[in-house]
Amino acid sequence: MSETVQIVSAQDERLSWNGAVSLEKTDEWVRPWRLPHEDKNLFPPEALIERAGMPAGVRLCFATDSKAVRLNVTPMAAAGKIDVVCNGDPIETVPFAQGDTAIAAGALPEGRKEIALWLPMAVPVQLASVEIDARASLERTADTRPKWITYGSSISHCGGAESPAYTWPGIVARECGLNLTCLGFGGNCHLEPNLARLIRDLPADYISLKVGINVMGGASLGPRTFLPAVIGFVLIVREGHPETPLVLCSPIISKPRETTDNAAGLNLVKMRGYIQEAVDIFQARGDKNIHYVDGLSLLGPDHAHLQADDCHPNAEGYKVLGNNFVREAASKYFV
């Protein structure tokens, strides 16, 4: 061991991987997954598995009095960023380049503090070890905040956010004091029953499902099947969470898709109507804890300038979306 640092294995039990669904472990590294990696062949297509291996919303957490922290990793597949959150407050964004094998955060505050390292949204991480000061303490921390699962598309995966802690789910989680599990999978939110089963079986105090845009883009469901798919997805989730507050969100603004039908005969106006109808059906059956949130209240026509491609928010748009979700959903139905 170096005289100036101590090296902590990625498998050390004092490290917590909050927001991960499973951990893949080898003799050399630990990799967080947002699916049960040992059963990943049950979650086709390969594109969904690939997105699930990207640690959006995953935080490596511990308490320490070290003044610096360094992550030793296998070569990073692409450039990205991590955010250093100290005692709940973001204090540093650390960029890394493709091929980097170390990501260092320096100038941490004096004394004991709880650290959450928000891992990159769109770059897999295989962590070999963590370096801290030679005589520094290291303790496991327990996140006792309410557990929130959010499911969605690339707009919840948030590859275009400013940095990992400033995705819209990250903003909501920090603002409302929630322990986030983000199941946003770029291009791969198609109301698959295996994803509903996953949410059913995970612990959750609050659940949000932000659905529609990938179904629109992929024409994977049509007018005959979309509403039943929404209902079926919620029914499966409700098997494990019969009374958990559940918010069902329709798509945000996307001007080219509002009234123009896709190949399956759907547009966003129609989809919002079907999603609200699904909520109405559950409420009429006595479900008092399911709620509809119109995506246009999160990012509507007045915010279209925050979408460079008429679909995905830019960095500022994700902040607006997060703040609006706090107002329109979390503050009303979660906390």
Buried (B, 14 or more C-beta within 10 A) or exposed (E): EEEEBBBBBBBBEBBBBBBBBBBBEEEEBBBBBBBBBEEBEEBEEEEBBBBBBBBBBBBBBBBBBBBBBBBBBBEBBEEBBBBBBBEEEBBBBBEBEEEBEEBEBEEBEEEEBBBBBBBBBBBBBBBBBBBBBEEBEBEEBEBEBBBBBBBBBBBBBBBBBBBBBBBBBBBBBBBBEBBBBBBBBBBBBBBBEEBBBBBBBBEBBBBBBBBBBBBBBBEBBBEEBBBEBBBBBBEBBBEBBEEBBBBBBBBBBBEEBBEEBBEBEBBBBBBBEBBBEBBEBBBEEEBEBBBBBBBBBBBEEEBBEBBEEEBBBBBBBBBBBBBBBBEBBBEEBBB
